């Protein structure tokens, strides 16, 4: 889904209401900035389901 905004303030307010945590907020804000720099207007491309961050650390039980 592509969401276009009339200005930065409108976009930041939308992100603040949409983001579930600080990490997600930062990722969306960076995408917004990138899109504005390279395309000339404020927009976001949102996946139907937001991705998750996964830790690839070994299971502590495996290191025994």
N, C-alpha and C positions, 0 to 999 in steps of 0.2 A: 504494500500500500504506500502511495506517495502522498505526503501531506505538504502543501505549500502554505507559507505564511506571508502576511503583509509586511512584517518587520521583525527585527530581532527580539524586541520585548514580547510580542505575541508568541513567538517561537519558544522563548525561554520559559514563559508561563505555562505553555502547553507541556513542555518537557518536565517541568517541576511537578505538574499534576499527574503525568503519565508514568514517570520513572518510579520503580519500586524500591530503589536504593541509590546510594551516592555513586557507586560504580556505573550503574546504568545511566544516571544523569550525565556523568562525565563523557561517556561514550557517545550519547546522543548530541551533547553540546559540541563535541569535536566534529561529529559528522555534519552538524549544522554549519559550523565555521568553514569546514572544507568545501561544502556545497556552495556557500556564498562566495568564497574566494574564487573558485574555479568555474562556477556557473552564473554568478551574478545575481542570484536571488536565494531567499531562505526557503529550504525544503528539507524534508527527511524522507528516507525510504525505510519503512518499518516492515519487518517480517511479521507474518501472522502470529508466530509464536517466538517470543524473545529467547535468545540463546542463553545458556548457562555457562558459568566459569567452572572448570573442573580442575582439581588439583591432581598432578601426576606423581605426587610423592609416594614412596613405597608405604605399604601398610606397616605400621609399627610392629605388628606381630611377626612379620617376615624377617626382621633384623635380629631376632633372638639367636 
